[in-house]
């Protein structure tokens, strides 16, 4: 059987590590790597496609270009901070509507639009996986520290979308696994401003995090679809 995969956000820290490992997996005969600009030479024998999660037409075009069934779809896009954007809030007093809207677009709406166009490409008669990178801080049940209001809320909304997508897909794609993934603290630009003071060993290199995430996805079964899972396979509360 020829397995096919598509990855969104293949230029980022975790995304690039996941892309390298999926491309190196002999089980996948065809891999598509997506970013905002083409990735020539990103990996041997990989195909490159361009998308903008804020532009639904680009997602429809990507789905048409890739075509056929996909056994694995990984969405690694997301935003915690950038230059010019306030750092995660420590208090509700610092909430900013423009920053909040941008985090929702990047962390919730973008992945939802990818799902709209790529869930239909999952095969109906065999196991397939659609997974998005979420975050443990998006777990309402696990929230003990507060703060980071906009990012937490955007990821919590993403987790809810995963749960509802899974319910819908049980009818049309009963063997599919739809999952949200918490990668842990990974040594990337996203986590760099927040690594100070963390215990030794808590920050993982991207390659280790990618390997753990792929191993977790390989173990998930259709009856576990809709959950939020840590890199080590632990199911986290919503």
C-alpha positions, 0 to 999 in steps of 0.5 A: 500500500502506498501511504501519502502524507501532508504537513502544514508548517514544515518550515517551523522548528517542530514542523521541520523536525516532523517533516524530516522524520516522515520523509525518512519513513519508508512507509510513506511513498509520497510526502507533501510539505507546506509552508508560506513559500516553496521549500525547494530541497527540503527533503529528498523526494518530497513535494512542496506546496504553498499555503496561507492559513488566512487565505481559504482559497490557498487551502482549497488550491493545495487540496486540489494540487495534492489530490487523492487520499492522505493517510497522515495530515499534520498541522504544526502551525500556530502562534504564541508571540512575534515581534510587535505582539504583546507577550502572553498576558499575566493579567486580564488587565492587559488583554488586547483585542487585536492581539487576541484576534491574531492568536485566534486566527493563527491557532484556531481558525487557520487549523479549522480551515485546513481541516475543512479542506483536508479531512475529506481527503482521509480514506474511508476504508482504512486508518488515517490520522489528522493531527494538530499541534495544540498545547497543554495550557489549552486544557481547561481541566489542567489550568492551575496557573492562569494567565496567558489568557488569549493563547490558552483560549485559542488552544482550548477552542482548537481542542474543542474543534478536534473533539467535534471533528472527531464526532463528525468523522466517526460517521464518515471515516470510522477508522480515522484518528483526529487528535490534538497534540501537546509537544511539551517544551521544545527548543524552538523560537516559540519557547525561547523567551520562556525557557529561563528557570525550567528544570534540566531536561524539561526542554526537548530538542525538536528531533526528540519531540517529533519522534515522540509525537509520531510514536504517540500517533502510531499508537492511537486507535479510532476509539481514542479519536478526539482527544488531547495527547501529550508527546508521551501518549498521556491523555490530557483533560479538556 
